[in-house]
Amino acid sequence: MSTPRHILVFLALATFCGCAGLKLPVASRPAEESWAIVRVAEGFDLDEPGDAWTFRTPRLWRIAVDGDRRFLQMAYPPERPLLPGVRRPQEYAVYNKFEFRSFSLACYVRIDRDPSVKGRDACILFCRLDDTHFYYAHLSNFTDDFHNNLIRVDGDTRRALLPADPNRRPAITDQNWHLVEVIRYADAGTIRVFVDRDKGGEYAAPLFEATDRTYDWGTIALASFDDHASFGRLAIEGQARPAATPPTGDRPTAPAQAN
């Protein structure tokens, strides 16, 4: 039997991502818990998103092609009004095969709206239990209490895990591709996010680094608040178990059409 497209040899993806240096923080877990180290590689090589992905608004998403690069694109800005309740990323693509605990993630990210407009963003969600309980890394072109930060969403509230720092380097300020890495070590509660670590120099240190143990297991999602963004060459390695319940959302019935 051939290996499913959504579960490939991790090192193959790490090679074309340029992220083979990721180190997985392996934690001990009680023997009665059923989990395994899983390596996921997603090159988005199908003509439309596969069944490993669930979307809040399927018609906004498609597989796009730019030269020899294929990627998952939220092709249109999310619709208004925003979701009711606590402010949080409005649109998302959930990787629905597994829940992850301690993991390393690498993904290329591009913001597709005009980056000169304040607040353009893309997000990586993780430890996601449902629509209002998860962490997210907010990748933006400026910093305030919640932009360009690590956020925990707790039902009807949200909390920034880092103090606002006007000197924090903006995560993404253009419409180019950027390598984003998220490393979560659940036992210690540590979360580290790197942007363009492969460039070295000032980028070698984590852009975000925090400690929080509120959420343990959960799914991973690619998201944005109210912009449209693209995500390419995703790699995840970590403690995984089958997702307990299907995530909220649906799958596209047909790929979105370009503007």
Residue frames relative to the residue before (quaternion, step in Angstrom):
aa qw qx qy qz dx dy dz
M 1.0000 0.0000 0.0000 0.0000 0.00 0.00 0.00
S 0.4141 -0.7194 0.4971 0.2529 3.57 -0.85 0.93
T 0.5599 -0.6017 0.4538 0.3444 3.55 -1.20 0.56
P 0.4981 -0.6481 0.4700 0.3331 3.65 -0.85 0.87
R 0.6119 -0.5971 0.3778 0.3555 3.54 -1.08 0.74
H 0.7134 0.4695 -0.2790 0.4391 3.59 1.02 -0.72
I 0.7235 0.2870 -0.2461 0.5776 3.61 1.26 0.03
L 0.0985 0.8035 -0.5675 0.1504 3.57 -0.15 1.33
V 0.6624 -0.4525 0.3796 0.4609 3.54 -1.26 -0.05
F 0.4707 -0.7252 0.4266 0.2656 3.57 -0.57 1.20
L 0.6590 0.5376 -0.3318 0.4082 3.59 0.88 -0.85
A 0.5818 0.5684 -0.3848 0.4362 3.58 1.10 -0.53
L 0.6819 0.4475 -0.2902 0.5005 3.57 0.94 -0.84
A 0.6188 0.5547 -0.3537 0.4293 3.57 0.96 -0.81
T 0.6156 0.5505 -0.3462 0.4451 3.57 1.08 -0.67
F 0.7582 0.3564 -0.2449 0.4879 3.62 0.73 -0.93
C 0.5992 0.5148 -0.3759 0.4844 3.60 1.24 -0.10
G 0.3532 -0.7151 0.5192 0.3071 3.55 1.11 -0.57
C 0.5979 0.5866 -0.3453 0.4232 3.60 1.16 0.50
A 0.2385 0.8081 -0.5100 0.1734 3.59 1.08 0.62
G 0.6128 0.5815 -0.3458 0.4085 3.58 1.25 -0.28
L 0.3985 0.7165 -0.4918 0.2933 3.61 1.21 0.07
K 0.1537 -0.7731 0.6107 0.0761 3.56 -1.02 0.85
L 0.2975 -0.7676 0.5449 0.1593 3.56 -0.69 1.11
P 0.3045 -0.7345 0.5702 0.2066 3.62 -0.79 0.92
V 0.1623 -0.8138 0.5532 0.0733 3.61 -0.19 1.24
A 0.1209 -0.8037 0.5816 0.0337 3.57 -0.76 1.06
S 0.4723 -0.6429 0.5124 0.3179 3.57 -1.20 0.48
R 0.0711 -0.7855 0.6141 0.0266 3.57 -1.10 0.74
P 0.6285 -0.5373 0.3902 0.4049 3.60 -1.14 0.50
A 0.5813 -0.6374 0.3855 0.3275 3.55 -0.98 0.91
E 0.6566 0.5410 -0.3297 0.4094 3.60 1.05 -0.67
E 0.6022 0.5458 -0.3741 0.4465 3.59 1.18 -0.25
S 0.3067 -0.7684 0.5387 0.1589 3.56 -0.83 1.01
W 0.2910 0.7240 -0.5795 0.2354 3.57 -0.49 1.22
A 0.1256 -0.7715 0.6190 0.0766 3.54 -1.29 0.28
I 0.4970 -0.5861 0.5249 0.3660 3.55 -1.28 0.29
V 0.0590 -0.8077 0.5857 -0.0337 3.55 -0.61 1.19
R 0.1670 -0.7603 0.6223 0.0825 3.54 -1.09 0.83
V 0.0819 -0.8038 0.5890 -0.0173 3.54 -0.61 1.21
A 0.0054 0.7677 -0.6408 0.0027 3.56 -1.04 0.82
E 0.0171 -0.8042 0.5929 -0.0396 3.56 -0.78 1.04
G 0.1032 -0.8196 0.5634 0.0133 3.53 -0.52 1.26
F 0.3751 -0.7538 0.4622 0.2784 3.58 1.35 0.06
D 0.2666 0.8162 -0.4656 0.2145 3.52 0.98 0.98
L 0.5479 0.5792 -0.4188 0.4345 3.61 1.24 0.18
D 0.6122 -0.5727 0.3966 0.3742 3.58 -1.24 0.33
E 0.7722 0.0658 -0.0626 0.6289 3.57 1.24 -0.39
P 0.6809 -0.5056 0.3045 0.4336 3.62 -1.10 0.46
G 0.4250 -0.7209 0.4967 0.2302 3.55 -0.97 0.93
D 0.6935 -0.5079 0.3260 0.3935 3.54 -1.34 0.11
A 0.4997 0.6258 -0.4446 0.4013 3.61 1.25 0.19
W 0.7215 0.4251 -0.2260 0.4977 3.59 1.27 -0.22
T 0.0995 -0.7605 0.6405 0.0387 3.53 -1.10 0.86
F 0.1722 -0.8172 0.5493 0.0285 3.56 -0.89 1.01
R 0.4971 -0.6313 0.4935 0.3328 3.56 -1.10 0.65
T 0.7864 0.0510 -0.0115 0.6156 3.60 0.91 -0.93
P 0.2880 -0.8323 0.4396 0.1765 3.59 0.18 1.26
R 0.6638 0.5461 -0.3306 0.3897 3.61 0.91 -0.83
L 0.6085 0.5645 -0.3583 0.4274 3.61 1.21 -0.26
W 0.7190 0.4637 -0.2208 0.4682 3.59 1.23 -0.43
R 0.0664 0.7765 -0.6251 0.0435 3.55 -1.24 0.57
I 0.4379 -0.5860 0.5817 0.3557 3.52 -1.40 0.02
A 0.0950 -0.8044 0.5862 0.0145 3.57 -0.74 1.08
V 0.2486 -0.7578 0.5904 0.1240 3.55 -1.29 0.46
D 0.0276 0.7633 -0.6442 0.0397 3.55 -1.00 0.91
G 0.7953 -0.0964 0.0181 0.5982 3.58 -0.12 1.27
D 0.7712 -0.2796 0.2261 0.5253 3.58 -0.72 -1.05
R 0.5738 0.5837 -0.3810 0.4299 3.60 1.25 0.16
R 0.1208 -0.7526 0.6446 0.0591 3.55 -0.99 0.95
F 0.0544 0.8184 -0.5652 0.0885 3.58 -0.94 0.80
L 0.4850 -0.6177 0.5343 0.3127 3.51 -1.36 0.36
Q 0.0456 -0.8247 0.5629 -0.0299 3.56 -0.69 1.09
M 0.2833 -0.6560 0.6665 0.2127 3.51 -1.09 0.82
A 0.2223 -0.8716 0.4250 0.1015 3.52 0.19 1.36
Y 0.7696 0.2360 -0.1397 0.5766 3.58 1.21 -0.40
P 0.5581 -0.5836 0.4486 0.3831 3.60 -1.08 0.55
P 0.5797 -0.5855 0.4286 0.3707 3.61 -1.09 0.64
E 0.5087 -0.6640 0.4677 0.2858 3.50 -1.16 0.65
R 0.3682 -0.6903 0.5770 0.2346 3.55 -1.24 0.55
P 0.5358 -0.1224 -0.8328 -0.0657 1.60 -2.29 1.00
L 0.6305 -0.5228 0.4117 0.3996 3.54 -1.31 0.29
L 0.6822 -0.4750 0.3557 0.4271 3.54 -1.28 0.33
P 0.4889 -0.6489 0.4822 0.3278 3.62 -1.01 0.67
G 0.7039 0.4510 -0.3322 0.4369 3.55 -1.22 0.40
V 0.8212 -0.2271 0.1684 0.4956 3.53 -1.26 -0.46
R 0.4925 -0.6480 0.4862 0.3179 3.58 -1.01 0.76
R 0.1740 0.7676 -0.5840 0.1987 3.53 -0.80 1.08
P 0.6929 -0.4390 0.3203 0.4739 3.62 -1.19 0.21
Q 0.3708 -0.7825 0.4678 0.1771 3.54 -0.74 1.11
E 0.7923 0.2011 -0.1008 0.5672 3.59 0.97 -0.79
Y 0.0403 0.8107 -0.5790 0.0768 3.56 -1.03 0.79
A 0.2129 -0.6974 0.6661 0.1571 3.47 -1.42 0.43
V 0.1813 -0.8123 0.5508 0.0625 3.58 -0.46 1.25
Y 0.3147 -0.6885 0.6132 0.2257 3.57 -0.95 0.87
N 0.1754 -0.8858 0.4282 0.0337 3.54 -0.14 1.36
K 0.5123 0.6789 -0.4183 0.3188 3.62 1.19 -0.04
F 0.8229 0.1063 -0.0072 0.5581 3.57 1.00 -0.83
E 0.2960 -0.6282 0.6709 0.2602 3.43 -1.50 0.26
F 0.1993 -0.7808 0.5838 0.0990 3.57 -1.07 0.78
R 0.2669 -0.7324 0.6047 0.1635 3.53 -1.26 0.58
S 0.7648 0.0032 0.0256 0.6437 3.62 0.10 -1.23
F 0.1516 0.8048 -0.5525 0.1550 3.59 -0.74 1.00
S 0.2339 -0.6906 0.6543 0.2005 3.49 -1.45 0.18
L 0.0674 -0.7949 0.6030 -0.0021 3.57 -0.89 0.97
A 0.0044 -0.7620 0.6473 0.0166 3.55 -1.14 0.72
C 0.1130 0.7858 -0.5964 0.1183 3.56 -0.93 0.91
Y 0.3697 -0.6788 0.5773 0.2632 3.56 -1.11 0.65
V 0.0951 -0.8025 0.5890 -0.0069 3.57 -0.91 1.01
R 0.0026 0.7737 -0.6334 0.0134 3.54 -1.07 0.82
I 0.2662 -0.7280 0.6075 0.1734 3.59 -0.97 0.89
D 0.2675 -0.8359 0.4691 0.0985 3.57 -0.60 1.17
R 0.6129 0.5045 -0.3766 0.4775 3.61 1.22 0.06
D 0.7210 -0.4579 0.3085 0.4187 3.54 -1.31 0.41
P 0.3073 -0.8030 0.4783 0.1789 3.62 -0.39 1.15
S 0.5435 0.6146 -0.4139 0.3944 3.59 1.22 -0.12
V 0.5976 0.5434 -0.3601 0.4667 3.59 1.27 -0.31
K 0.5017 -0.6900 0.4435 0.2746 3.54 -0.75 1.10
G 0.8158 0.3054 -0.2270 0.4354 3.55 -0.96 0.93
R 0.3587 0.7153 -0.5223 0.2947 3.61 1.19 0.16
D 0.0143 0.8496 -0.5212 0.0798 3.59 -0.88 0.88
A 0.0401 -0.6962 0.7061 0.1229 3.45 -1.54 0.09
C 0.1896 -0.8017 0.5624 0.0706 3.58 -1.16 0.57
I 0.1879 -0.7107 0.6610 0.1509 3.52 -1.33 0.51
L 0.1729 -0.7795 0.5971 0.0775 3.59 -0.72 1.12
F 0.0782 0.7916 -0.6044 0.0435 3.59 -1.11 0.64
C 0.7738 0.2355 -0.2602 0.5273 3.54 -1.31 0.51
R 0.2746 0.7991 -0.4863 0.2227 3.57 1.06 0.79
L 0.2068 -0.7893 0.5709 0.0913 3.57 -0.67 1.16
D 0.7549 -0.1561 0.1308 0.6234 3.54 1.08 -0.81
D 0.7894 -0.3628 0.2147 0.4463 3.59 -1.27 -0.20
T 0.7965 0.2707 -0.1479 0.5200 3.62 1.11 -0.39
H 0.6930 0.3804 -0.2972 0.5355 3.62 1.16 0.49
F 0.4561 0.6454 -0.4898 0.3682 3.57 -0.29 1.29
Y 0.4005 -0.6213 0.5908 0.3233 3.52 -1.42 -0.03
Y 0.0265 0.7829 -0.6173 -0.0727 3.55 -1.26 0.30
A 0.3374 -0.6813 0.6129 0.2154 3.51 -1.25 0.66
H 0.1827 -0.7941 0.5745 0.0772 3.55 -0.60 1.18
L 0.1330 -0.8053 0.5776 0.0106 3.56 -0.50 1.27
S 0.1445 0.8220 -0.5209 0.1789 3.55 -0.22 1.29
N 0.5535 -0.6344 0.4418 0.3097 3.54 -1.34 0.21
F 0.7749 0.1517 -0.1738 0.5885 3.60 1.21 0.25
T 0.3901 -0.7356 0.5213 0.1869 3.56 -1.28 0.41
D 0.1671 0.7194 -0.6708 0.0679 3.52 -1.10 0.86
D 0.8180 -0.2290 0.1327 0.5107 3.61 -1.10 -0.48
F 0.8266 0.1939 -0.0770 0.5228 3.61 0.97 -0.78
H 0.6045 0.5235 -0.3760 0.4681 3.62 1.16 -0.34
N 0.8363 0.1253 -0.1059 0.5232 3.56 -1.12 0.74
N 0.5542 0.5832 -0.3600 0.4723 3.55 0.82 1.11
L 0.4302 -0.6084 0.5791 0.3308 3.53 -1.40 -0.01
I 0.0878 -0.8226 0.5614 -0.0181 3.55 -0.73 1.12
R 0.1726 -0.7382 0.6399 0.1259 3.54 -1.21 0.68
V 0.1992 -0.7691 0.6001 0.0936 3.57 -0.80 1.08
D 0.0729 -0.8192 0.5680 -0.0321 3.57 -0.66 1.22
G 0.7894 -0.2823 0.1729 0.5170 3.58 0.34 1.14
D 0.8281 -0.1452 0.1233 0.5271 3.59 -0.32 -1.20
T 0.7031 0.3608 -0.2758 0.5472 3.60 1.23 0.33
R 0.1342 -0.7543 0.6264 0.1438 3.54 -1.33 0.13
R 0.1585 -0.7935 0.5848 0.0570 3.55 -1.15 0.67
A 0.3554 -0.6969 0.5806 0.2258 3.56 -0.97 0.89
L 0.3437 -0.7646 0.5127 0.1854 3.58 -0.83 0.98
L 0.7245 0.3136 -0.2176 0.5739 3.58 1.31 -0.16
P 0.4854 -0.6397 0.4896 0.3398 3.61 -1.00 0.64
A 0.5779 -0.5698 0.4439 0.3799 3.57 -1.12 0.61
D 0.0059 0.7934 -0.6060 0.0573 3.56 -0.86 1.01
P 0.3106 -0.7859 0.5002 0.1889 3.63 -0.25 1.18
N 0.6596 0.5036 -0.3104 0.4637 3.58 1.22 -0.33
R 0.4613 0.6719 -0.4630 0.3484 3.59 1.24 -0.03
R 0.5081 -0.6646 0.4574 0.3016 3.57 -0.86 0.96
P 0.4603 -0.6596 0.5063 0.3111 3.63 -0.85 0.86
A 0.5231 -0.6685 0.4327 0.3038 3.56 -0.96 0.85
I 0.8001 -0.0368 0.0924 0.5916 3.60 0.81 -1.06
T 0.0417 -0.8287 0.5579 -0.0195 3.59 -0.70 1.08
D 0.7335 0.3509 -0.2086 0.5434 3.61 1.25 0.12
Q 0.5358 -0.6106 0.4703 0.3448 3.57 -1.30 -0.24
N 0.4212 0.6832 -0.4736 0.3627 3.56 1.11 0.76
W 0.5804 -0.5638 0.4540 0.3731 3.55 -1.33 0.19
H 0.0605 -0.7865 0.6146 0.0068 3.57 -1.05 0.84
L 0.3834 -0.7112 0.5423 0.2304 3.56 -1.00 0.86
V 0.0770 -0.7943 0.6026 -0.0069 3.56 -0.61 1.21
E 0.0572 -0.7888 0.6120 0.0031 3.57 -0.94 0.96
V 0.0893 -0.7636 0.6385 0.0364 3.54 -1.06 0.88
I 0.0403 -0.7906 0.6110 -0.0105 3.58 -0.80 1.03
R 0.0511 -0.8081 0.5853 -0.0428 3.53 -0.63 1.24
Y 0.0625 -0.7659 0.6398 0.0086 3.59 -0.82 1.07
A 0.2919 -0.8340 0.4402 0.1594 3.55 0.03 1.35
D 0.6371 0.5467 -0.3564 0.4102 3.63 0.89 -0.80
A 0.7314 0.3750 -0.2187 0.5260 3.58 0.99 -0.82
G 0.4335 -0.7135 0.4464 0.3220 3.58 1.22 -0.41
T 0.4859 0.7021 -0.4247 0.3010 3.59 1.22 0.04
I 0.0815 -0.7492 0.6565 0.0317 3.52 -1.22 0.75
R 0.0233 0.7839 -0.6197 0.0308 3.56 -0.84 0.99
V 0.0940 -0.7831 0.6143 0.0235 3.55 -0.97 0.92
F 0.1083 -0.7789 0.6173 0.0236 3.55 -0.88 1.06
V 0.0816 -0.7568 0.6443 0.0741 3.57 -1.17 0.65
D 0.8481 -0.0120 -0.0550 0.5268 3.56 -0.65 1.20
R 0.1571 0.8080 -0.5489 0.1452 3.58 0.99 0.81
D 0.5906 0.5956 -0.3641 0.4048 3.58 1.14 -0.58
K 0.6103 0.5535 -0.3546 0.4421 3.61 1.22 -0.32
G 0.3697 -0.7497 0.4744 0.2762 3.59 1.24 -0.40
G 0.6760 0.5143 -0.3477 0.3969 3.56 -1.24 -0.46
E 0.8398 -0.1043 0.1006 0.5231 3.57 -0.90 -0.94
Y 0.6421 0.5431 -0.3198 0.4363 3.60 1.21 -0.42
A 0.5177 0.6833 -0.4035 0.3199 3.60 1.23 -0.29
A 0.6671 0.4758 -0.3009 0.4878 3.61 1.13 -0.59
P 0.6008 -0.5565 0.4089 0.4027 3.63 -1.12 0.48
L 0.4320 -0.6639 0.5428 0.2793 3.54 -1.07 0.74
F 0.7646 0.1025 -0.0497 0.6344 3.56 1.12 -0.80
E 0.0889 0.7710 -0.6283 0.0539 3.57 -1.07 0.74
A 0.1534 0.7892 -0.5725 0.1609 3.58 -0.65 1.12
T 0.2785 -0.7249 0.6022 0.1852 3.54 -1.37 0.23
D 0.2261 0.7486 -0.5939 0.1889 3.57 -0.78 1.06
R 0.1744 -0.8144 0.5501 0.0617 3.60 -0.83 1.00
T 0.3049 0.7951 -0.4907 0.1845 3.60 1.19 0.25
Y 0.8052 0.1840 -0.0772 0.5584 3.58 0.81 -0.99
D 0.2861 -0.7728 0.5526 0.1244 3.54 -1.00 0.93
W 0.8071 0.0781 -0.0027 0.5853 3.58 0.18 -1.30
G 0.2845 0.7567 -0.5716 0.1402 3.56 -1.24 0.42
T 0.5780 -0.5904 0.4366 0.3560 3.55 -1.27 0.28
I 0.3873 -0.6812 0.5776 0.2289 3.53 -1.41 0.26
A 0.0096 -0.8079 0.5889 -0.0182 3.58 -1.02 0.78
L 0.3268 -0.6885 0.6151 0.2019 3.53 -1.33 0.50
A 0.0534 0.8538 -0.4977 0.1431 3.56 -0.63 1.09
S 0.0734 -0.7469 0.6506 0.1158 3.50 -1.46 -0.10
F 0.5448 -0.5890 0.4752 0.3612 3.55 -1.29 0.31
D 0.8020 -0.1983 0.1838 0.5326 3.59 0.35 -1.22
D 0.5469 0.5642 -0.4180 0.4560 3.55 1.16 0.62
H 0.3360 -0.6823 0.5614 0.3262 3.55 -1.24 -0.12
A 0.0717 -0.8129 0.5731 -0.0744 3.50 -0.97 1.01
S 0.3067 -0.7446 0.5714 0.1582 3.55 -1.32 0.39
F 0.1317 -0.7836 0.6067 0.0219 3.52 -1.17 0.77
G 0.0156 0.8347 -0.5475 0.0568 3.57 -0.64 1.10
R 0.8656 0.1471 -0.0800 0.4718 3.55 -1.31 0.50
L 0.1013 0.8251 -0.5382 0.1390 3.52 0.56 1.24
A 0.0037 0.7730 -0.6343 0.0117 3.57 -1.04 0.87
I 0.0103 0.7771 -0.6285 0.0309 3.57 -0.95 0.94
E 0.0252 0.7605 -0.6488 0.0088 3.55 -1.05 0.82
G 0.3977 0.7393 -0.4790 0.2565 3.59 -0.74 0.93
Q 0.6826 -0.4148 0.3869 0.4608 3.50 -1.39 -0.14
A 0.0609 0.8266 -0.5500 0.1025 3.57 -0.59 1.11
R 0.0222 -0.7448 0.6662 0.0320 3.50 -1.34 0.47
P 0.6349 -0.5218 0.3722 0.4314 3.62 -1.11 0.43
A 0.5486 -0.6134 0.4514 0.3450 3.56 -1.03 0.78
A 0.4913 -0.7070 0.4312 0.2698 3.57 -0.82 1.04
T 0.7972 0.0269 0.0240 0.6026 3.58 0.95 -0.89
P 0.5759 -0.5755 0.4269 0.3935 3.59 -1.09 0.54
P 0.4667 -0.6696 0.4899 0.3062 3.62 -0.95 0.78
T 0.5980 -0.5547 0.4350 0.3816 3.54 -1.23 0.51
G 0.5951 0.5574 -0.4202 0.3983 3.56 -0.91 0.87
D 0.3342 -0.7190 0.5761 0.1986 3.54 -1.29 -0.36
R 0.4466 -0.6498 0.5304 0.3114 3.54 -1.33 -0.12
P 0.5723 -0.5950 0.4181 0.3790 3.60 -1.10 0.56
T 0.3537 -0.7032 0.5697 0.2360 3.55 -1.15 0.61
A 0.7755 -0.0002 -0.0138 0.6312 3.56 1.28 -0.34
P 0.5595 -0.6128 0.4149 0.3733 3.61 -1.03 0.60
A 0.5387 -0.6088 0.4736 0.3389 3.55 -1.13 0.67
Q 0.4024 -0.7082 0.5278 0.2407 3.56 -1.15 0.63
A 0.5368 -0.6284 0.4549 0.3318 3.57 -1.09 0.71
N 0.5845 -0.5696 0.4453 0.3681 3.52 -1.25 0.55
